[in-house]
Amino acid sequence: MLPSSSDWQATIKGSPAGVDKLGGHAMRTLSIQEGKQGRLCSPKLINLVNVLGGNILHAAKWLRIKIPFYIWLAGYVLRRLTRPLPIRKLWVISLYILASLGAFLVFIVVSWKIEQQREISTTEVKPEVVLTASPKENSTAPEGENCSFGQIENFETGNCQWTSTWTHVGKEELYKDVADARLTLVSANLNQGRTELAAKALEPLLIDGNAEAQRIAALMYLNGYGVVKDLQKATELLELAANQSDPKAQYLLGNLLIDKCEKTCPAVKRALPLFFAAHKAGVSDATEALAKIHLMGIGLDRNPQTALPFIKAAAEAGKVRSQRILGLMFLDGDNVPVSGELAVKWLEKAAKQGDEVAMGVVGVRYILGEGVSQDVDKGLGWLWLSANSQHPHAQFVVGEALYSGDFGPHHKLQGLMWLKIAERNGSKDAKNVLIDRQEMLSREEHLIADLMADDCLVDKKCGSPPWDWKRDEKETRL
């Protein structure tokens, strides 16, 4: 059986969290009316008399303002109609008079109704849009007037709150399918920048306490997507989702707890169980977070041996930083046996995902033929990609290779350009080399190399890539 629209509303009888705002106001009004004693007339009769009296006063006020104009209009119409008629045809004049009076009355009634409807629409109280309200207004709003989207009013405390658990636990799978379809729509709207539509589609799931909806709403508050940034609300929603065993929410909450931690971090004791639960559920980011905590000693004593299983698991899951760290550990023999082959294997995986440090190290391994078959062209290609990613050591190596021509291509000015870029990025090796060659280079060569370095850094025009060098082996000299 498909869930009805009412199933999405938290209106469970007897539960304070399930009473909607309109119902709450109706209940309070009813209790006030019941508390008034000594009334001689019923509330219905009093309301009827008040409505009739209000309508009569409104009509009288309207006629007092409008009647002079309509009398003039009726007289003008009658004069225009009776002017061409002979005086003797009195019955025709009488017919015109009656028709004009009837039209006049109809016109008055229609105009009055239109104006009354316009006044109602302009004085109607519209619901507040709480998505863009300030955090101060949304934090504790009594009587549900300023509740954030997805919140409901708790009549016991008078505060707004989110539903803590999924209201359809234990029910048929169709509820989960409906929620998944709605979440797909929410994600599509967020990806397209339609934050208001996303929030509107997300609200029923928040009312029902859906854990994934709570996590998405937390990210909206964390980043200011469609709502005002509010770290407190984001944390509350992540805690609700994490308590419902949502693994991604567990990772996000743990990461939020240790976000600004370095060596001292009391919150790590609370974050570790969250990370471990998310790691067991297959969240690779949580695995890498555990590796970082133990490897760097965040809130704990540094322990690379404890970090190693998490580093390997994260690297196998495709996390680029863990792949680079594992490759460097095999390269240096840091808590693992030295293995050039495994070092190149993991570093090349990281390089293919754009890690500039791994690109540079893999390039050197290919040029030297260490841990892999020697391939100078491939090594220069990796080094050039790393240099274009602004890695200083790779820029120094590429500059030296091109300047000296020791590895084939000899491009003196391009090599000098890379050396100058490496010096600007803080490479001490490049700085020392340029000092040694100061007197060997002409003033024009320095000037051209500086201009080429500016073009590379500003306009990303860094010369031809290594796969084009063989076509241009001869450099134009001044």
Rosetta blueprint (number, residue, H / E / L):
1 M L
2 L L
3 P L
4 S L
5 S H
6 S H
7 D H
8 W H
9 Q L
10 A L
11 T L
12 I L
13 K L
14 G L
15 S L
16 P H
17 A H
18 G H
19 V L
20 D L
21 K H
22 L H
23 G H
24 G H
25 H H
26 A H
27 M H
28 R H
29 T H
30 L H
31 S H
32 I H
33 Q H
34 E H
35 G H
36 K L
37 Q L
38 G L
39 R L
40 L L
41 C L
42 S L
43 P H
44 K H
45 L H
46 I H
47 N H
48 L H
49 V H
50 N H
51 V H
52 L H
53 G H
54 G H
55 N H
56 I H
57 L H
58 H H
59 A H
60 A H
61 K H
62 W H
63 L H
64 R H
65 I H
66 K H
67 I H
68 P H
69 F H
70 Y H
71 I H
72 W H
73 L H
74 A H
75 G H
76 Y H
77 V H
78 L H
79 R H
80 R H
81 L H
82 T H
83 R L
84 P L
85 L L
86 P L
87 I L
88 R L
89 K L
90 L H
91 W H
92 V H
93 I H
94 S H
95 L H
96 Y H
97 I H
98 L H
99 A H
100 S H
101 L H
102 G H
103 A H
104 F H
105 L H
106 V H
107 F H
108 I H
109 V H
110 V H
111 S H
112 W H
113 K H
114 I H
115 E H
116 Q H
117 Q H
118 R H
119 E H
120 I H
121 S H
122 T H
123 T H
124 E L
125 V L
126 K L
127 P L
128 E L
129 V L
130 V H
131 L H
132 T H
133 A L
134 S L
135 P H
136 K H
137 E H
138 N H
139 S H
140 T L
141 A L
142 P H
143 E H
144 G H
145 E L
146 N L
147 C L
148 S L
149 F L
150 G L
151 Q L
152 I E
153 E E
154 N E
155 F L
156 E L
157 T L
158 G L
159 N E
160 C E
161 Q E
162 W L
163 T L
164 S L
165 T L
166 W L
167 T L
168 H L
169 V L
170 G L
171 K L
172 E L
173 E H
174 L H
175 Y H
176 K H
177 D H
178 V H
179 A H
180 D H
181 A H
182 R H
183 L H
184 T H
185 L H
186 V H
187 S H
188 A H
189 N H
190 L H
191 N H
192 Q L
193 G L
194 R L
195 T H
196 E H
197 L H
198 A H
199 A H
200 K H
201 A H
202 L H
203 E H
204 P H
205 L H
206 L H
207 I H
208 D L
209 G L
210 N L
211 A H
212 E H
213 A H
214 Q H
215 R H
216 I H
217 A H
218 A H
219 L H
220 M H
221 Y H
222 L H
223 N H
224 G L
225 Y L
226 G L
227 V L
228 V L
229 K L
230 D L
231 L H
232 Q H
233 K H
234 A H
235 T H
236 E H
237 L H
238 L H
239 E H
240 L H
241 A H
242 A H
243 N H
244 Q L
245 S L
246 D L
247 P H
248 K H
249 A H
250 Q H
251 Y H
252 L H
253 L H
254 G H
255 N H
256 L H
257 L H
258 I L
259 D L
260 K L
261 C L
262 E L
263 K L
264 T L
265 C L
266 P L
267 A L
268 V H
269 K H
270 R H
271 A H
272 L H
273 P H
274 L H
275 F H
276 F H
277 A H
278 A H
279 H H
280 K H
281 A L
282 G L
283 V L
284 S H
285 D H
286 A H
287 T H
288 E H
289 A H
290 L H
291 A H
292 K H
293 I H
294 H H
295 L H
296 M H
297 G L
298 I L
299 G L
300 L L
301 D L
302 R L
303 N L
304 P H
305 Q H
306 T H
307 A H
308 L H
309 P H
310 F H
311 I H
312 K H
313 A H
314 A H
315 A H
316 E H
317 A L
318 G L
319 K L
320 V H
321 R H
322 S H
323 Q H
324 R H
325 I H
326 L H
327 G H
328 L H
329 M H
330 F H
331 L H
332 D H
333 G L
334 D L
335 N L
336 V L
337 P L
338 V L
339 S L
340 G H
341 E H
342 L H
343 A H
344 V H
345 K H
346 W H
347 L H
348 E H
349 K H
350 A H
351 A H
352 K H
353 Q L
354 G L
355 D L
356 E H
357 V H
358 A H
359 M H
360 G H
361 V H
362 V H
363 G H
364 V H
365 R H
366 Y H
367 I H
368 L H
369 G L
370 E L
371 G L
372 V L
373 S L
374 Q L
375 D L
376 V H
377 D H
378 K H
379 G H
380 L H
381 G H
382 W H
383 L H
384 W H
385 L H
386 S H
387 A H
388 N H
389 S L
390 Q L
391 H L
392 P H
393 H H
394 A H
395 Q H
396 F H
397 V H
398 V H
399 G H
400 E H
401 A H
402 L H
403 Y H
404 S H
405 G L
406 D L
407 F L
408 G L
409 P L
410 H L
411 H L
412 K H
413 L H
414 Q H
415 G H
416 L H
417 M H
418 W H
419 L H
420 K H
421 I H
422 A H
423 E H
424 R H
425 N L
426 G L
427 S L
428 K H
429 D H
430 A H
431 K H
432 N H
433 V H
434 L H
435 I H
436 D H
437 R L
438 Q L
439 E L
440 M L
441 L L
442 S L
443 R H
444 E H
445 E H
446 H H
447 L H
448 I H
449 A H
450 D H
451 L H
452 M H
453 A H
454 D H
455 D H
456 C H
457 L H
458 V H
459 D H
460 K L
461 K L
462 C L
463 G L
464 S L
465 P L
466 P H
467 W H
468 D H
469 W H
470 K H
471 R H
472 D H
473 E L
474 K L
475 E L
476 T L
477 R L
478 L L
